[in-house]
Amino acid sequence: MPAKTMLRLSACGAAVAALMATAISPAQAASTEGTKITVRDTCTELAPDMTSCLSMTERRIEVHAPSGISVLQGYREYSTSTTYPDGSYTSDGTRRYVYVYSSRVEVPDGTIYFDPQVARVDGSDVLSFADGLTCVLDTNLVEANGTGGYNHSTGSCTYS
């Protein structure tokens, strides 16, 4: 990983740690369930002769402070493929992310709604189409309060 990206991720991690340290008094401990690993490998028939498959592995840690602040940090690798009568489409990619939320509300059906404060996402995707078109997308963004920040994401496509 380039040193510039590592420096940005380290700075983001330090900011999250500082935020958590100021939000938790010594008498209150943050809760975490440790690292959660999710593995998904599914195929779905979307229509006759049209199938979509997903393989994904995600490692994530969640920290929830008594003050209501929640931090989710993780890494995801995925691969998708879709076939249809006139062609196919595949994509492979990765995501590294940190999300900081100021509060969370869990409704009776178990759904959790978060109030976003800071989002940091880095990743890359390669999309390939049956006609020879290949696109490479690099994601590099930070959002604050659900808006703005910076987005240095790039993308380019070529035919082979």
N, C-alpha and C positions, 0 to 999 in steps of 0.2 A: 504494500500500500504506500503511495507517495507520502513523503514526510509532511507536506503541506496538509494533506487530508488527516494524517495522524494528529498533527498539531491542532487542527480544528476540532476533531473528535475529543482530544484531551481537554481542550478549553471548554467544550460543551459539558463534558463529564465533571470538570472542576466546578463549573457554574451550578450544575445540578446538586453536587455535594454541598456546596456553600448554601444553596437554597434550603436543602434538607436540614443542614446543621442549624440554621437560624429558625427554622420552623418547629424544631423539636426541642423541648426543654429536657433537662436530665431526668425528670420524673416521668416523662412520656417517651415511650419507645415506639419506633416505627415498626410496622408489621410487614413481613414478607413470607412468602411460601417457598422461597428458594427459586431456583431456575426451573421454569416450565418448558418442557419440550413437546412440541406438537408435530406430529408426522401425519400427513394426509396424502392418500394415493387413491384417487377416484376417477371414474369415467361416467359421463352422463350422456344419454341419447337426447339431443335437443330437438330433433325432428327425424323423420325417416331419412336414412343415409347421411345424417349429420351427428357426429359424436365429438364431445369435448372431454379431454382428460387433464387432470392436474396432479402433479407430484410436488409436495412442499414439505420442507423441514424448517421449523422455527424454534429458536431458543430465546426465551424472554424471562426477565425478572421484573417483578412489580413490587414497589415499596409504597405502602400507604401509611401516612402519618396521622396521628390523632387530630391534628389541625385540619384535616381534610385534603391536604396536598397529596397527590399521587404521582409517582414517577414510573414510567414503563420504559425499559431499555431492552433492545433485542436485535437479533440478526435472523434474516429469512433467506432461504434459497428456494427457488421454485422453477418448475418447468411445465409448460402447458402445450397441448397440441389439439387442434381442431381439424377434423376432416369433413368435407362436404362434397357433393357430387362433382363440382368443377375444380376442386383443388384442396389445398390444405394450408394451415398456418401453424407455426410453432413460436414459442417465446421461452427464453431462459433468462433468469435474472437473480439478483441479490438485492437486499435492503438491509441497511444498518440504521437504527433509529433510536431516538430518545424523545419521549413526550413527557411534559410536565403539566399537570392539571391542578387547578386551585381548589376544586371540590368535585365530589362525585355523589350521585344519587342513584340508589338501587330501587327500582319499582317492583311491585308484587310479583310480576312474572319472571324476575331475576335479571332483567335487562339493566345494565349499568350505563348511566349517562355521565360523561365527564365534561367539565368546563375547561377548554384548552387554554393554556397560557403560552407554552413554548413547544415548538415541534422542530426537530432536527432530523433530516432524512438524507442519507447518501445511498446510492445504488447504481446499478447498471442493468440494462436489458438488451437482449439481442432478439429481434423479431425477424422471422424468415417466412417468406411466402412462396407458394408453389411456382409462381411465375418468375422466380429468381430475384425478387426484391428482398434486400436485407437491410434492416435498420438497426443502428446502435444508438441507444439512448443512455445518457449519464445523468443521474439525478443528484443534485446538490442544493438543498434549500433549507432555510430556517424561516419559521413563521412565529410571530409574537401575537398573542391575544386573538388567534384565529385568522389574522390578516397579515399582510405585508411581511417585512423582514428582507430577505434576499433570496433570489432564485437564480443560481448559476448553472441550471440544467442545460444540457446541450443534446443535440441529436443530428444524425446524418444517415442518409440512405443511399444505397448503391444497387445496381443491377449486375448480376453475374452471368 
